[in-house]
Amino acid sequence: MALKRIQKELKDLERDPPSSCSAGPIGDEIFHWQATIIGPESSPFSGGIFFLSIHFPTDYPFKPPKVNFTTRIYHPNINSNGSICLDILRDQWSPALTISKVLLSICSMLTDPNPDDPLVPEIAHIYKTDRERYDSTAREWTRKFASNVTAPECLFSRKHHTAKIRFPHALVMTLLFKTGSAQSKAMAILKATRAHAQGLAFFVAIYKLLLLVQQRLSTTGKSTDLHTFVAGAIGGYLVFGEQTNVNQQITLYLFSRIAMGLANTALKAANVAAPPQSFAIFAAICWGGVLVLFRRDKSVLQDSLRSSMSYLYEDSNRWSSLKTLLWHNR
């Protein structure tokens, strides 16, 4: 029960991660996760990246997970050991809650502490009687403990997480479309997964570092859309700028998501609902269009797409048995 629930929550997090948070298993330890929280902009923790340790009990979700900060933080509801005083992690826990909701509640607690139920009474007293001193100390702790160790920890966390994201894609593409022995295919899967994971991990580390630098240089100490774009653009240029098959796949995937996001943004701005069957029509145009391009001049298509389509629509004419269906690759 616990394992299936944790695996489901991991899939949900990968598909729809909460804002300013991320989480995933450490290595192969599915019951032990590492999470990251970006300090809310409307709090003295803005500009910091905080790491947390999550341990799931064997009877999860009937018992709450144990969540601790591993990054030091100045907060009335979080002590020096990283323990968190949050009702949903204690008596108010419910099996209906998820790690995603827990992380969002912790983010909310960073913005709005509960000094009436403190874990550190001294900090709670300062919060109540001298808010300026509290904010100043919290900002100093954030600068000291939550900014300087971002890159190594972030890179370690993202490598494990992105490897899990990219492995299924590398597995399917290699088994279907690569020639050679089983050993060579296994090595190709590991190599592709490593390339995908390293690229994404380095990008996240560069992006977060550049975002922090810009926040430090900003007069307001807060990030803006321009800061986000600059950090993302530089990271994209440095990490994904080389025109390799892996980089093409990731960038084209991203471009498709941008196009969809811009379409949804336009509809939302115009306060217009999407027409019925709009996605079905969009899918029909895409599939029809790509097949016309493949028929007229397949050389204009991206390499991996062209290879896949050749296998499916041309090599399929020569399938002679179940073995060639599963293993014959051009």
N, C-alpha and C positions, 0 to 999 in steps of 0.2 A: 504493500500500500504506500509506504513512505517513498520508496524508490520511484514508483510510477508518478506520484504527485510531484516530486522534485524534478523529474525529467520533463513533465508537462510545464511546470513553471519556468524551467530553463528555455524551452521552446517559445513560450509566450514572451519572455524577456527578449529573446533574440528577434522575434517578429515585431514586437511593439515595446521597445524599452521606455521606461519612464523618463521624463525630462530631467536632465542633469544628474542621472544616476546610471550605473551599470553594475552588473554582477555576473559571476560565473564560477564554475568549479576550479579549484586549484589542482592542476594536473588531472589525474584520473579519480580524485577523491570527490565523488558526487555528493557526499554529505558534508563536505567542507568547502565553502565558497569564499572568495574575496569580492568585496563590493567597493565601488568608488562613488563619492558624492562630491559634486562641485558646489562650493559654498554659494548660497543664494545671494544674488546681487543686492537685495534689500536688507542685508545683514552685515555685521562686522566680519563675517567669514568669507565675504566676496573675494575672489581671486585665489582662494585656496582649493586644493583637491585633497579630500579626506578619504583614507582607506579604512575599511571595516572588515572584520572577520565574522563569518556566519557559520555556525555549526547546527546542523539539523539533527534532532533526536530520532531514534529508530521508530518512535511512534508518531512522527510528524504525519499529518497536520493536527493531530489531537493534542499535542503539546507544542508550545511555541519554540521557534528557533532561538539559539543563543547568539545575540548580536553584540559585538564589541567594537569600539573604535580602536584602531591600531595607530592612528595618527593622533598626537596630543591636541587637545582642544580646550579652550577656556569657556566653560558652559555650566550653569547651575545644575543641569540634569545629567551631566556626564562627568564621571570622576577620573582620577589619574590612571586608573587601571583600564579605562575605556568602557566601563560598565555604563549602561544607559537606563535612566529611570523613565520608562515609557509604559503607560498602562496596557497597551495592546501586546507588549512583550511579557506581561505578567498576568494579572487576574482578568483583564479584559480581552485576552486572546480568544479567537474563534477560528475553527477550521476553515471558515469561509475567507479568512484573510490570506494574503499571499506575501511573498518577499517584496514584490513590486509595491504593494500598499504599505508595507513596513518602511521601505526606503523613502517613500513619499512622506510618510508621517514623520520620519526623522528629519527630512528636509524642512518640513513645516515647523518642527520643534527648534531648528536652528534659527529660524526667523522669529518665532514666538515662543521663548522659553516659558516654563511653568515654575516660577520661583516659589509657589506655595507648596510644591511637592518636590523639594530639591534633593539631589544626591550630594551636593556640596553646599552646605548652608552658608559658608562664608561668601561664595560667589553670588548666591541668591540674595544675600543682604546687600552686597554692592550693587547688584542689578536693581534692587528696589530703591535704594537711597542715593545712588550716584551713577546714573545711566551713562554719563559721559565717560567716567572712569572705566566702567564695564566695557563699553564699546572700544575704547582705546586699548585696553589690555587684550581683548579678544582679537582685535586687528593685529596687534603685535605678535600674539601667539600664532595667528594664521600665517603671518609673514615668516615667522621663525620655523614653524614645524610643518606647515602645509604647503609651502611653496618650493623649498630648496631640494626636496627629495622626489619631486614629481616624475622626472623622466625615467629613472631606472625602475621604480615601482610600476609606473604606468606601462612601460615596455614589457615588463615581466607578466603583468596581468593581461595585457592585450594579446600577447603572443599565444597564450593558452586559449583565450577566448576566441580569437580569430581563426586559430587552427580548427576549432570545432565547427566554426561557421563554414569554412572553405573545404573541409575534407569531403563531405558528400558530393559536392560538385566535381572535385578532382577525381573521385572514385568513379562516378558515372561516365564522365567524359573519357577517361583513360580506358575503362573496360569496353566501351562501345567503339571508340574510334582510333585506338592505338594498336599498331602491329607489334609482334614480338612474343617472347616467352612470358610465362606467368611471373617469373622473377623480375624481368625487365619492366613489366607493367606495374608490379608492386613498388619498384624503385621510382617509377615515373609518378605514381600516386603520391608517395612521400615527398618527392621533389616538388611537385606542383603545390601540395598543401603547404609545404615550408615556404615556398615563394609567395603564395597568397598571404599566409599568416604574417610573415616578416614584413611584407610591404604595408599591410594594414596597421600592424603594430607600430612601425616606425612613423607612419603618417599620423597616428593618434598622438604619439609622444611629441612630434614636431609641432603639431597643431596646438596642443595644450601649452607647450612651452612658449610659443609665439604669442598665444592669447594672453598668458600671464605677463609677458614682457610688455605688451601693449597696454595692459591694465595698469602696470606700474608707471608707465610713461604718461598715462592719461591724467589730466587735471582732476577728473572726477573719481578716478580709481575704479571705474566700471567699464565693462566691455560693451561694445556697440556692434551693429551689423557690419560696419566697415572693418572693425577689428576681426570679426569672425571671417569675413571674406578674405582679408589679407592673409590671415593665418592658414586658412584652407587652401588658398591659391598657391602660396609658397610651398606648403606641404605637398600639394598635388604635383607641382612642377618638379620638386626634388625627388619624390618617391615614385611617381607614376609617369614621369615625363618621357622615359625611354619607350620607344614603340615596340614592345614585346607582345606576344600573344596574351600573356597573363594580364598585362596592363591594359591592353585593348578590351579584354573581356570585362574587367572591373569598371573601366571608364565608360564603356558603352552601356553597361548595366546602370551605372549612376546617371547617365544622360537620360535614359528612359524614365527613371524615377523623377528627374527634374522636370521633364516635359509633362508628366502626369501631375506633379505638384503645381506647376504653373497653370495648368488647365483648371485644376480644382480651386486655385487662388482666384482666378478670373471669375469663375462662377460664384464664388463666395462674395467677392467684391461687388458683383452686379446683383447679388441677392437673387440668383436664378438657380433653380433646381436643375440637376442634370436630367436631360431627356430620358424617357424610358428606353431601356435596352441600349443606352449610349455606349457602354463598355463592349457589348456584343458587336455593335457596329464598328467600333474602333478596332476590335480584334479581327473582324472580317477584313477590314481595309489593310491592316498590317500583314496578315497571312497572305492575302491575295497579292499585295504589292511585292512582298519578298520573293514569292514564287515567280512573278513576272520578271523581276531582276535576275533571278537565278536562270530563268529560261533564255533571256536575251543576252546577258553578259555576266556570267558568274564571277568574273575576275574583279568586279567592283565590290563584291561582298567581303566582309572580314574573314580572315583565314579559317578560324575554327568553325564559323557558321557555314562557310562554303564546303568545308570538309564534312560537316555533319549532314548537310543537305545532299551532298553527292552520295553519301553512304545510304541515306534513307530513300532517295528518289531515283538513283541510278544503279548503285550496286545492288539494291534490293531486287532488281530484275534477274540477278544471277544467283540468288539464294537457292540452294539445292537440298538443304536438309536443316534440321533443328540446330545442328552443330554450327553450320555457317551462319544461321540467323543470329546465334548468340556470340560467336567468336570470330567470324570472318570480318576482318577490318581491312580497309583499303590501305 
